[in-house]
Amino acid sequence: MEQQAIVQTLAEVEKQHILSVLDTMGGNKSKAATALGVSIKTLYNKLHQYGLMVSRKKTVESAPSEQ
């Protein structure tokens, strides 16, 4: 039986890591940014870049955008 490798792009890995850290920090973006070693502005830019909707209460994935 042949094994199938799961291939993810760096962007997909980064997006999932950001979401994981946000979840660990209870959605607190300031704490997540610190844990990630980036500024809060960089975190917000990444959330926007990956199509994640940002609200005060939670961060959720939005519908994929056409690129």
Helices and strands as residue ranges (DSSP letters): H 10-24, H 29-36, H 40-49, E 52-54, E 59-61
